[in-house]
Amino acid sequence: MRTTKFSTDDHLYLQVADGIEKMISEDVLRIGDKLPSVRMLSEEYGISMGTAFQAYYHLEGKGLIESRPKSGYYVRFNFKRFPDLPKTILPQPVSSEVSVKETIASIYGDITSHIKMNFAIAAPDASLLPSAKLNKSVMEALRQSKDHCISYENTQGNIELRKQIAKLAFNWGGKFKPDDIIITSGCLEAINLCLRAVTQPGDTVAVESPNYFGILQSIESMGLKVVEISSNQVTGLDIDCLESSITKLNVKACIVIPNFNNPTGSCMPEENKKKLVEVITKHNIPLIEDDIYGELYFGKSRPRTCKYYDTKGLVMHCASLSKSLAPGYRIGWTIPGKFIDAVKEIKRISDISSPSLTQAAIAHFLSKGRYEYHLKNLRKALHTQCLKYTQAIIEYFPEGTKISRPQGGFVLWIELPRKVNAVKLRNEAIHHHISVVPGKIFSACCNYNNFIRISFGKPFNDDMDYGLMMLGKLVKKMM
């Protein structure tokens, strides 16, 4: 151990914990090594006993160390124990019809079901959300509204909410006016509006593979074709592969999830985002950017967006608060650049406007500065849950299981041994009150038959541990 000078940016206990975590990851401290006593840690770092306890408690919560009665603290886990990453599948570079209906209806049914061990829903558990403060904002919105929020809202959205979203964009370097933004009922509606604005039935749309099944369903519902582009498990979309497909297949639009992709968790490096925008600008192709997970990073800073590098208005930025604050409020938005008039018209024709009350309530909540404080707590919780779920999967699943390493978001992408059929696994798991998402539905070409997606949105507890243990047993049985 060694003494360290601390900055004032983080709580002291977090800085101490980060230093110990780094030593564990670099094998300075190895699995089984005994850590200094709380008193010794306090003296070495020049911190209080309480701060030393907090640092160890934080690391224990992540599953990196463990407390042994009457013995002290010991290193329990090292990131080097992570298994290999899931393999990258190279889809055929062809334009094809989309058909992803199988099992998707039952997946959406899991949202409102009472399945005890639900690993299928990529959303935060209600216990992680500031429901009491949101309730206060709802009441305040009703009090402040002249008509009690029962009238139609502006088609483009509540002006105060658009002002707050323009401020949020500063987190990734965006500089926008409220008039650049359109409020939608969630991120998926934003994507749907953007797709309708820039395509016609029969057109081909390029997407990452694997890709969120809701996007594939949207493409299918509009009579569009899809070309799947290879995606790296860490760095995301293969831009060279995309450009090749654009040239060969007359691609009319591209959809990406650059920050913490669903389902792989990949995050495109900044230079890749810049290169991607250069490619779509060169070919004059709209890029629909799904940035719904951008604020849920585990690192020190928020990753930038593709929109940040857009100079021609071709990037149609889409996001929402469904994954970070209030799923049921259905507050999303798009910043569609040069296509704003077309998107606004389609929004007006589709549903006139989004609900007034939830827009006013969220505008009030954001105006009080509560969101960033909530996000800090949510990010810490999700990072800890990610590690705990990963450790359980390593312990319970058979050798040869491969796991993604997301640096944000909610989900783990897991490759199971080849003999395992993920759809059959889901069907068998339901009998044990366990729900997972089979990888097959993340591809129009039905790849990923032995892959599953597991959400770590629920706090890790005895039920979740038992669910993963049972799931591991079912996988072994299928082998």
C-alpha positions as CSV (number, residue, x, y, z in Angstrom):
1,M,0.0,0.0,0.0
2,R,1.1,3.6,-0.4
3,T,0.0,7.0,0.5
4,T,-1.7,9.1,-2.1
5,K,-2.6,12.8,-2.6
6,F,-6.2,13.3,-3.2
7,S,-8.2,15.7,-5.4
8,T,-11.3,17.4,-4.1
9,D,-13.5,16.1,-7.0
10,D,-14.7,12.9,-5.3
11,H,-15.5,11.8,-1.8
12,L,-12.3,10.7,0.0
13,Y,-13.5,7.1,0.5
14,L,-14.1,6.8,-3.3
15,Q,-10.6,7.9,-4.1
16,V,-9.2,5.5,-1.6
17,A,-11.4,2.7,-2.9
18,D,-10.4,3.5,-6.5
19,G,-6.7,3.3,-5.6
20,I,-7.1,-0.1,-4.0
21,E,-9.3,-1.3,-7.0
22,K,-6.5,-0.3,-9.4
23,M,-3.9,-2.3,-7.3
24,I,-6.2,-5.3,-7.5
25,S,-6.6,-5.0,-11.3
26,E,-2.8,-4.6,-11.7
27,D,-2.1,-7.7,-9.6
28,V,-0.3,-5.6,-7.0
29,L,-2.9,-7.1,-4.7
30,R,-3.9,-10.6,-5.6
31,I,-6.9,-12.8,-4.9
32,G,-6.6,-14.1,-1.3
33,D,-4.2,-11.3,-0.1
34,K,-5.1,-9.8,3.2
35,L,-5.7,-6.0,3.1
36,P,-4.4,-3.6,5.8
37,S,-6.6,-3.3,8.9
38,V,-9.0,-0.3,9.0
39,R,-6.8,1.4,11.5
40,M,-3.7,0.8,9.3
41,L,-5.5,2.1,6.2
42,S,-6.5,5.2,8.1
43,E,-2.9,5.9,9.1
44,E,-1.4,5.2,5.7
45,Y,-3.8,7.4,3.8
46,G,-4.2,10.0,6.5
47,I,-8.0,9.6,6.6
48,S,-10.5,9.0,9.4
49,M,-11.5,5.5,10.6
50,G,-14.9,6.1,9.3
51,T,-13.6,7.0,5.8
52,A,-11.5,3.8,5.8
53,F,-14.6,1.8,6.7
54,Q,-16.5,3.4,3.9
55,A,-13.8,2.6,1.3
56,Y,-13.8,-1.1,2.3
57,Y,-17.6,-1.2,2.4
58,H,-17.7,0.3,-1.1
59,L,-15.2,-2.4,-2.4
60,E,-17.1,-5.1,-0.6
61,G,-20.3,-3.9,-2.3
62,K,-18.7,-4.4,-5.7
63,G,-17.6,-7.9,-4.7
64,L,-13.9,-7.1,-5.0
65,I,-13.1,-7.8,-1.4
66,E,-14.6,-9.8,1.5
67,S,-14.7,-9.5,5.2
68,R,-13.8,-12.5,7.2
69,P,-14.9,-12.6,10.8
70,K,-12.2,-11.9,13.3
71,S,-9.6,-11.9,10.5
72,G,-10.1,-8.7,8.4
73,Y,-10.5,-7.9,4.7
74,Y,-9.3,-10.0,1.8
75,V,-9.1,-9.6,-2.0
76,R,-11.9,-11.7,-3.5
77,F,-12.1,-10.9,-7.2
78,N,-9.9,-9.6,-10.0
79,F,-11.0,-8.3,-13.3
80,K,-8.5,-10.6,-15.0
81,R,-10.8,-13.5,-14.0
82,F,-13.2,-12.3,-16.7
83,P,-13.7,-14.9,-19.4
84,D,-13.3,-14.2,-23.1
85,L,-15.5,-11.7,-24.8
86,P,-18.4,-13.1,-26.9
87,K,-17.4,-13.6,-30.5
88,T,-18.2,-11.1,-33.3
89,I,-20.4,-12.6,-36.0
90,L,-19.9,-11.3,-39.5
91,P,-23.4,-11.0,-41.1
92,Q,-23.9,-11.4,-44.8
93,P,-23.7,-8.0,-46.6
94,V,-27.1,-8.3,-48.2
95,S,-30.3,-6.3,-48.0
96,S,-33.1,-8.5,-46.5
97,E,-36.6,-8.4,-45.2
98,V,-37.0,-8.2,-41.5
99,S,-38.8,-10.8,-39.4
100,V,-38.2,-10.7,-35.7
101,K,-41.7,-11.4,-34.3
102,E,-41.0,-14.7,-32.6
103,T,-40.8,-14.5,-28.8
104,I,-40.8,-10.6,-28.8
105,A,-44.4,-10.4,-27.7
106,S,-43.6,-12.5,-24.6
107,I,-40.5,-10.4,-23.9
108,Y,-42.6,-7.2,-23.8
109,G,-45.1,-9.1,-21.6
110,D,-42.4,-9.5,-19.0
111,I,-42.5,-5.7,-18.4
112,T,-45.7,-6.0,-16.5
113,S,-45.5,-9.6,-15.3
114,H,-44.8,-10.8,-11.8
115,I,-41.8,-13.0,-12.7
116,K,-39.7,-13.0,-9.6
117,M,-36.3,-13.2,-11.3
118,N,-36.7,-11.0,-14.3
119,F,-33.4,-10.5,-16.2
120,A,-35.2,-9.6,-19.4
121,I,-36.1,-5.9,-18.9
122,A,-33.4,-3.4,-19.6
123,A,-34.7,-0.8,-17.2
124,P,-33.8,0.5,-13.7
125,D,-35.5,-1.1,-10.7
126,A,-38.0,1.3,-9.1
127,S,-36.0,1.2,-5.9
128,L,-33.2,3.0,-7.7
129,L,-35.4,5.9,-8.9
130,P,-36.4,9.1,-7.0
131,S,-40.1,8.4,-6.9
132,A,-40.9,10.7,-4.0
133,K,-39.2,13.7,-5.6
134,L,-40.9,13.0,-8.9
135,N,-44.2,12.9,-7.1
136,K,-43.5,16.4,-5.7
137,S,-42.7,17.6,-9.2
138,V,-46.0,16.2,-10.5
139,M,-47.9,18.1,-7.8
140,E,-46.0,21.3,-8.4
141,A,-46.6,21.0,-12.1
142,L,-50.3,20.8,-11.5
143,R,-50.3,23.8,-9.1
144,Q,-48.3,26.0,-11.6
145,S,-50.4,25.1,-14.7
146,K,-53.2,27.5,-15.6
147,D,-55.3,24.6,-17.0
148,H,-54.0,21.8,-14.7
149,C,-52.2,20.2,-17.6
150,I,-55.3,18.9,-19.3
151,S,-54.9,20.8,-22.6
152,Y,-52.9,19.8,-25.6
153,E,-49.2,20.6,-25.4
154,N,-47.3,22.2,-28.2
155,T,-46.5,19.6,-30.9
156,Q,-42.8,20.2,-30.5
157,G,-43.1,19.9,-26.7
158,N,-43.2,21.8,-23.5
159,I,-40.9,24.8,-23.9
160,E,-39.5,24.6,-20.3
161,L,-38.7,20.9,-20.8
162,R,-36.9,21.7,-24.1
163,K,-34.9,24.3,-22.3
164,Q,-33.8,21.8,-19.7
165,I,-32.9,19.2,-22.4
166,A,-30.8,21.8,-24.2
167,K,-28.9,22.2,-20.9
168,L,-28.4,18.5,-20.6
169,A,-26.8,18.5,-24.0
170,F,-23.9,20.5,-22.6
171,N,-22.8,17.2,-20.8
172,W,-21.6,15.9,-24.2
173,G,-20.7,19.3,-25.8
174,G,-24.0,19.9,-27.6
175,K,-25.0,23.5,-28.1
176,F,-28.7,23.7,-29.1
177,K,-31.7,25.9,-28.7
178,P,-35.1,24.7,-27.5
179,D,-36.4,25.1,-31.1
180,D,-33.9,22.4,-32.2
181,I,-35.6,19.8,-30.0
182,I,-38.8,17.8,-30.4
183,I,-40.3,16.0,-27.4
184,T,-41.5,12.4,-28.0
185,S,-43.1,9.6,-26.1
186,G,-39.9,7.8,-25.4
187,C,-36.7,7.1,-27.4
188,L,-38.3,4.5,-29.7
189,E,-40.9,7.0,-30.9
190,A,-38.1,9.4,-31.6
191,I,-36.4,6.8,-33.7
192,N,-39.6,5.9,-35.5
193,L,-40.3,9.5,-36.4
194,C,-36.8,10.0,-37.7
195,L,-37.0,6.8,-39.8
196,R,-40.3,7.8,-41.3
197,A,-38.9,11.3,-42.2
198,V,-36.0,10.0,-44.2
199,T,-37.1,6.7,-45.8
200,Q,-39.8,5.2,-48.0
201,P,-41.1,1.6,-48.0
202,G,-38.6,-0.7,-49.7
203,D,-35.6,1.4,-48.7
204,T,-32.6,-0.3,-47.1
205,V,-31.4,0.8,-43.6
206,A,-28.0,-0.2,-42.1
207,V,-27.9,-1.3,-38.5
208,E,-25.4,-2.8,-36.1
209,S,-25.4,-6.5,-35.5
210,P,-26.5,-7.5,-32.9
211,N,-29.0,-4.7,-32.5
212,Y,-31.9,-3.8,-30.2
213,F,-34.9,-5.8,-31.3
214,G,-37.3,-2.8,-30.9
215,I,-35.4,-1.0,-33.7
216,L,-35.7,-4.1,-36.0
217,Q,-39.4,-4.2,-35.4
218,S,-39.8,-0.6,-36.3
219,I,-37.9,-1.2,-39.5
220,E,-40.1,-4.2,-40.3
221,S,-43.4,-2.3,-39.5
222,M,-42.4,0.4,-42.1
223,G,-41.8,-2.0,-44.9
224,L,-38.1,-1.3,-44.9
225,K,-35.2,-3.7,-45.6
226,V,-32.1,-4.0,-43.4
227,V,-28.5,-4.7,-43.9
228,E,-26.7,-5.8,-40.7
229,I,-23.2,-4.4,-40.2
230,S,-20.6,-6.2,-38.1
231,S,-20.0,-4.7,-34.6
232,N,-17.1,-5.2,-32.3
233,Q,-18.0,-6.2,-28.7
234,V,-15.9,-3.3,-27.3
235,T,-15.6,-0.6,-30.0
236,G,-19.0,-1.0,-31.8
237,L,-19.8,-0.6,-35.4
238,D,-17.3,-1.6,-38.1
239,I,-17.2,1.7,-40.1
240,D,-15.3,0.2,-43.0
241,C,-17.9,-2.5,-43.4
242,L,-20.6,0.1,-43.2
243,E,-19.1,2.2,-46.0
244,S,-18.7,-0.9,-48.2
245,S,-22.4,-1.7,-47.7
246,I,-23.4,1.9,-48.4
247,T,-21.7,1.7,-51.8
248,K,-23.1,-1.7,-52.7
249,L,-26.7,-1.6,-51.4
250,N,-27.9,2.0,-51.8
251,V,-28.4,2.4,-48.1
252,K,-30.8,5.3,-47.3
253,A,-30.3,5.6,-43.6
254,C,-28.2,4.2,-40.7
255,I,-29.1,3.6,-37.1
256,V,-26.5,3.2,-34.4
257,I,-26.3,3.0,-30.6
258,P,-22.8,4.4,-30.1
259,N,-22.8,4.6,-26.3
260,F,-23.3,1.4,-24.4
261,N,-25.0,-0.5,-27.2
262,N,-28.0,-2.7,-26.4
263,P,-27.2,-5.7,-26.2
264,T,-23.3,-5.7,-26.3
265,G,-22.5,-2.8,-24.1
266,S,-19.9,-1.5,-26.6
267,C,-18.9,2.1,-26.7
268,M,-17.5,3.7,-29.8
269,P,-14.2,5.5,-29.3
270,E,-14.4,9.2,-30.1
271,E,-12.3,8.9,-33.2
272,N,-14.7,6.2,-34.5
273,K,-17.7,8.5,-33.9
274,K,-16.0,11.3,-35.8
275,K,-15.1,8.9,-38.7
276,L,-18.6,7.6,-38.8
277,V,-20.0,11.1,-39.2
278,E,-17.5,11.8,-41.9
279,V,-18.6,8.7,-43.8
280,I,-22.3,9.4,-43.7
281,T,-21.7,13.1,-44.6
282,K,-19.6,12.0,-47.6
283,H,-22.5,9.8,-48.8
284,N,-25.2,12.3,-47.7
285,I,-27.0,9.6,-45.6
286,P,-28.9,10.4,-42.4
287,L,-27.6,8.9,-39.2
288,I,-30.2,8.1,-36.5
289,E,-28.3,8.0,-33.2
290,D,-29.9,6.2,-30.3
291,D,-28.2,7.7,-27.2
292,I,-30.6,6.4,-24.6
293,Y,-27.7,5.0,-22.4
294,G,-25.2,7.9,-22.8
295,E,-25.7,9.2,-19.2
296,L,-25.2,5.8,-17.6
297,Y,-21.4,5.6,-17.8
298,F,-19.2,3.9,-15.2
299,G,-16.1,5.9,-15.9
300,K,-15.1,9.5,-15.0
301,S,-16.9,11.3,-17.8
302,R,-19.8,11.1,-20.2
303,P,-18.9,9.9,-23.7
304,R,-19.6,12.3,-26.5
305,T,-22.2,11.6,-29.2
306,C,-22.1,11.4,-33.0
307,K,-24.2,14.5,-33.0
308,Y,-21.2,16.4,-31.5
309,Y,-19.3,15.9,-34.7
310,D,-22.2,16.7,-37.1
311,T,-21.7,19.9,-39.2
312,K,-24.3,19.3,-41.9
313,G,-27.4,18.4,-39.8
314,L,-27.4,14.8,-41.0
315,V,-27.2,13.2,-37.5
316,M,-30.7,12.8,-35.9
317,H,-30.0,12.5,-32.2
318,C,-32.5,10.5,-30.1
319,A,-32.6,9.9,-26.4
320,S,-35.0,9.7,-23.4
321,L,-35.2,9.6,-19.6
322,S,-36.8,6.1,-19.6
323,K,-33.5,4.3,-18.7
324,S,-32.3,6.8,-16.1
325,L,-35.3,8.5,-14.4
326,A,-38.9,7.6,-15.1
327,P,-39.7,4.7,-17.6
328,G,-43.4,5.2,-17.2
329,Y,-43.4,8.9,-17.9
330,R,-42.4,8.3,-21.5
331,I,-40.3,11.4,-22.0
332,G,-38.0,11.2,-25.0
333,W,-36.7,13.6,-27.6
334,T,-35.0,14.0,-30.9
335,I,-32.6,16.7,-32.2
336,P,-33.2,15.9,-35.9
337,G,-31.0,18.6,-37.5
338,K,-31.9,19.5,-41.1
339,F,-34.9,17.2,-41.0
340,I,-36.7,18.9,-38.1
341,D,-39.6,20.2,-40.2
342,A,-40.4,16.7,-41.6
343,V,-40.1,15.1,-38.2
344,K,-42.3,17.8,-36.6
345,E,-45.0,17.3,-39.2
346,I,-45.0,13.5,-38.8
347,K,-45.2,14.0,-35.0
348,R,-48.3,16.2,-35.4
349,I,-50.0,13.8,-37.8
350,S,-49.2,10.8,-35.5
351,D,-50.4,12.0,-32.1
352,I,-50.6,15.9,-32.1
353,S,-48.4,16.1,-29.0
354,S,-47.0,14.1,-26.1
355,P,-48.8,14.1,-22.7
356,S,-48.8,17.5,-21.0
357,L,-48.5,16.5,-17.3
358,T,-45.4,14.3,-17.5
359,Q,-43.6,16.9,-19.6
360,A,-44.3,19.7,-17.1
361,A,-43.4,17.4,-14.1
362,I,-40.0,16.4,-15.6
363,A,-39.3,20.1,-16.6
364,H,-39.8,21.0,-12.9
365,F,-37.7,18.1,-11.7
366,L,-34.8,19.0,-14.0
367,S,-35.0,22.7,-13.2
368,K,-34.3,21.9,-9.5
369,G,-30.9,20.4,-10.3
370,R,-31.9,17.0,-8.9
371,Y,-31.1,14.9,-11.9
372,E,-27.3,15.0,-11.8
373,Y,-27.3,14.0,-8.1
374,H,-29.7,11.1,-8.9
375,L,-27.5,10.0,-11.8
376,K,-24.3,9.9,-9.6
377,N,-26.1,7.4,-7.3
378,L,-27.6,5.4,-10.1
379,R,-24.3,5.0,-11.9
380,K,-22.6,3.7,-8.7
381,A,-25.4,1.3,-8.1
382,L,-25.4,0.0,-11.7
383,H,-21.6,-0.4,-11.8
384,T,-21.7,-2.4,-8.6
385,Q,-24.6,-4.5,-9.9
386,C,-22.7,-5.2,-13.1
387,L,-19.8,-6.6,-11.2
388,K,-21.9,-8.7,-8.9
389,Y,-24.0,-10.2,-11.7
390,T,-20.8,-10.9,-13.7
391,Q,-19.2,-12.6,-10.8
392,A,-22.3,-14.8,-10.2
393,I,-22.3,-15.8,-13.9
394,I,-18.6,-16.8,-13.8
395,E,-19.4,-18.9,-10.7
396,Y,-22.5,-20.6,-11.9
397,F,-22.3,-21.0,-15.6
398,P,-20.3,-23.7,-17.4
399,E,-16.8,-23.3,-18.6
400,G,-16.7,-21.7,-22.0
401,T,-19.3,-19.1,-21.3
402,K,-18.2,-15.7,-22.6
403,I,-19.4,-12.4,-21.1
404,S,-19.3,-8.8,-22.4
405,R,-17.6,-6.0,-20.3
406,P,-19.9,-3.0,-20.5
407,Q,-18.6,0.3,-19.2
408,G,-22.2,1.7,-18.9
409,G,-25.8,0.9,-19.4
410,F,-27.8,-2.1,-18.0
411,V,-27.0,-5.3,-19.9
412,L,-24.6,-8.2,-20.3
413,W,-24.3,-10.0,-23.6
414,I,-23.5,-13.6,-23.0
415,E,-22.3,-16.3,-25.4
416,L,-23.2,-19.8,-24.2
417,P,-21.7,-23.1,-25.4
418,R,-22.7,-23.9,-28.9
419,K,-25.1,-26.8,-28.0
420,V,-27.3,-24.4,-26.0
421,N,-30.4,-23.1,-27.8
422,A,-31.3,-19.8,-26.1
423,V,-35.0,-19.8,-27.1
424,K,-35.4,-23.2,-25.5
425,L,-33.5,-22.0,-22.5
426,R,-35.9,-19.1,-22.1
427,N,-38.9,-21.4,-22.3
428,E,-37.4,-23.7,-19.7
429,A,-36.4,-20.8,-17.4
430,I,-39.9,-19.4,-17.4
431,H,-41.1,-22.6,-15.6
432,H,-38.7,-21.6,-12.8
433,H,-40.0,-18.0,-12.7
434,I,-36.8,-16.7,-14.5
435,S,-36.9,-14.5,-17.6
436,V,-34.0,-13.9,-20.0
437,V,-33.9,-12.6,-23.6
438,P,-32.6,-15.0,-26.3
439,G,-30.0,-13.5,-28.6
440,K,-31.8,-14.6,-31.8
441,I,-34.2,-11.6,-31.7
442,F,-31.3,-9.1,-31.9
443,S,-30.7,-10.0,-35.5
444,A,-32.9,-10.0,-38.6
445,C,-30.9,-12.9,-39.9
446,C,-31.6,-14.9,-36.7
447,N,-28.0,-15.2,-35.7
448,Y,-26.9,-15.6,-32.1
449,N,-28.8,-18.8,-31.4
450,N,-26.6,-19.5,-28.4
451,F,-26.5,-16.0,-27.0
452,I,-28.6,-14.4,-24.2
453,R,-29.0,-10.9,-22.8
454,I,-29.2,-10.4,-19.1
455,S,-30.2,-7.1,-17.5
456,F,-28.6,-6.0,-14.3
457,G,-31.1,-3.3,-13.6
458,K,-32.3,-4.9,-10.4
459,P,-30.2,-4.7,-7.3
460,F,-28.3,-8.0,-6.7
461,N,-29.9,-9.9,-3.8
462,D,-30.6,-13.5,-2.8
463,D,-33.4,-13.9,-5.4
464,M,-31.1,-12.6,-8.2
465,D,-28.3,-14.9,-7.1
466,Y,-30.6,-17.9,-6.9
467,G,-32.0,-17.0,-10.4
468,L,-28.5,-16.9,-11.9
469,M,-27.6,-20.2,-10.2
470,M,-30.7,-21.9,-11.5
471,L,-30.1,-20.5,-15.0
472,G,-26.5,-21.8,-14.9
473,K,-27.9,-25.3,-14.0
474,L,-30.3,-25.2,-16.9
475,V,-27.5,-24.3,-19.3
476,K,-25.4,-27.2,-18.0
477,K,-28.4,-29.5,-18.4
478,M,-28.9,-28.5,-22.0
479,M,-25.3,-29.3,-22.8
